[in-house]
Amino acid sequence: MKKTLIIGASTNPSRYAFKAAQMLKAKGHSIVNVGIKKGEVAGVEIEQPDVIHDDIHTITLYIGPQLHDLYVDYILQTNPKRVIFNPGTENPALESKLRENAIEPVEACTLVLLATGQY
């Protein structure tokens, strides 16, 4: 299973980040929720981006490119194997920086990857 960090985690059931957390847990993946609001999603508290996790396989982004600069150092320090850019989060500059640091950028939808067994 691929431990996944969700940036942009939300307690709002209509948000895709919420749905991704639920589906990741249902498929047996452990998750870390990172966001600006307090609460919990899929039984996991939402935390601030100040704890660096060293066992993350995948980061999945649910924040717009205008907020990426706030998370670049956090993402690089976390050093995941890959970062998924969900629709609307694409950022060529960040994708390039990830490649320079041997982190695979993936433009895809986490929900679709999970639903089709490609995660």
Backbone torsions as a table, in degrees:
resi	resn	phi	psi	omega
1	MET	NA	151.0	-174.8
2	LYS	-107.1	107.7	177.8
3	LYS	-63.1	128.2	-171.2
4	THR	-123.5	132.9	175.8
5	LEU	-103.2	124.3	-178.3
6	ILE	-101.4	113.0	176.0
7	ILE	-95.1	119.9	-175.4
8	GLY	104.3	22.1	-179.9
9	ALA	-55.8	144.6	-176.0
10	SER	-142.1	144.2	175.9
11	THR	-85.8	-1.6	-178.9
12	ASN	-81.9	114.2	-176.9
13	PRO	-61.0	-16.5	179.3
14	SER	-86.3	-7.6	-179.2
15	ARG	-84.4	144.7	-179.9
16	TYR	-65.8	-31.3	177.7
17	ALA	-62.0	-39.4	176.9
18	PHE	-62.9	-47.9	-179.5
19	LYS	-62.8	-38.2	178.8
20	ALA	-64.9	-43.1	178.7
21	ALA	-59.4	-45.3	180.0
22	GLN	-61.9	-45.8	-177.0
23	MET	-69.8	-39.8	177.5
24	LEU	-58.5	-47.3	179.5
25	LYS	-63.6	-41.9	-179.5
26	ALA	-62.5	-30.1	179.7
27	LYS	-88.7	3.0	174.9
28	GLY	93.4	6.4	178.8
29	HIS	-86.0	142.0	172.2
30	SER	-85.2	149.9	-175.2
31	ILE	-130.6	157.4	168.8
32	VAL	-125.9	125.0	178.7
33	ASN	-98.1	127.7	176.9
34	VAL	-125.4	128.8	-179.8
35	GLY	-166.0	-177.6	-177.0
36	ILE	-94.7	-21.7	-178.8
37	LYS	-100.8	149.5	177.4
38	LYS	-79.8	157.7	178.3
39	GLY	141.2	-168.6	177.1
40	GLU	-139.4	151.6	179.4
41	VAL	-134.0	130.8	179.3
42	ALA	54.6	35.8	177.9
43	GLY	77.9	10.1	-178.2
44	VAL	-123.1	126.8	179.1
45	GLU	-60.5	146.7	172.3
46	ILE	-84.5	127.5	-179.5
47	GLU	-115.6	165.3	176.7
48	GLN	-82.9	158.1	-179.0
49	PRO	-80.2	55.0	178.5
50	ASP	-119.0	-10.2	175.2
51	VAL	-99.9	120.7	178.7
52	ILE	-87.6	121.5	177.3
53	HIS	-94.3	134.1	-177.4
54	ASP	-106.8	12.1	-177.8
55	ASP	-125.6	27.1	-177.6
56	ILE	-90.1	128.6	174.9
57	HIS	-85.9	-45.9	-173.5
58	THR	-132.0	137.2	166.5
59	ILE	-108.6	132.4	175.9
60	THR	-116.8	128.0	-172.9
61	LEU	-95.6	129.2	173.7
62	TYR	-127.9	33.3	174.6
63	ILE	-125.1	149.2	-179.0
64	GLY	-70.2	158.6	-178.7
65	PRO	-55.9	-28.1	-179.8
66	GLN	-65.2	-17.3	178.8
67	LEU	-102.7	-6.6	-175.1
68	HIS	-58.9	-37.2	-178.0
69	ASP	-57.8	-29.4	179.2
70	LEU	-69.2	-18.4	-172.6
71	TYR	-116.8	-3.5	-175.1
72	VAL	-56.7	-52.0	-178.9
73	ASP	-61.6	-41.4	179.0
74	TYR	-59.7	-46.0	179.4
75	ILE	-62.7	-47.3	-178.4
76	LEU	-64.2	-39.5	178.5
77	GLN	-68.7	-33.1	177.9
78	THR	-67.8	-33.0	175.2
79	ASN	54.3	59.0	177.9
80	PRO	-74.9	170.9	174.7
81	LYS	-74.4	-35.8	-178.5
82	ARG	-149.7	159.4	173.7
83	VAL	-126.5	125.3	178.3
84	ILE	-94.4	123.6	175.0
85	PHE	-96.5	99.9	178.5
86	ASN	-68.6	161.2	-178.9
87	PRO	-50.8	130.1	-179.1
88	GLY	92.6	-5.6	179.9
89	THR	-110.3	4.0	-177.2
90	GLU	-56.8	141.0	-177.2
91	ASN	-155.3	94.4	-176.8
92	PRO	-54.7	-37.5	-179.2
93	ALA	-66.0	-43.8	178.2
94	LEU	-68.2	-39.4	177.8
95	GLU	-59.9	-40.4	177.9
96	SER	-64.4	-44.2	179.2
97	LYS	-62.4	-38.0	177.8
98	LEU	-63.1	-46.6	179.5
99	ARG	-58.1	-41.4	178.5
100	GLU	-60.0	-24.0	-178.7
101	ASN	-107.0	20.2	176.9
102	ALA	59.6	34.6	174.4
103	ILE	-113.4	128.9	-176.6
104	GLU	-80.0	119.6	171.8
105	PRO	-86.1	137.4	-179.0
106	VAL	-130.5	119.8	173.8
107	GLU	-90.8	105.3	-176.1
108	ALA	-164.1	175.2	176.1
109	CYS	-106.7	119.4	-179.4
110	THR	-55.4	-41.6	-179.1
111	LEU	-62.6	-41.3	178.8
112	VAL	-68.3	-43.2	178.4
113	LEU	-58.3	-43.6	179.3
114	LEU	-66.5	-44.8	-176.7
115	ALA	-65.6	-28.9	-176.3
116	THR	-102.1	6.0	178.3
117	GLY	74.1	19.6	-179.1
118	GLN	-100.6	3.6	-175.6
119	TYR	-69.8	NA	NA
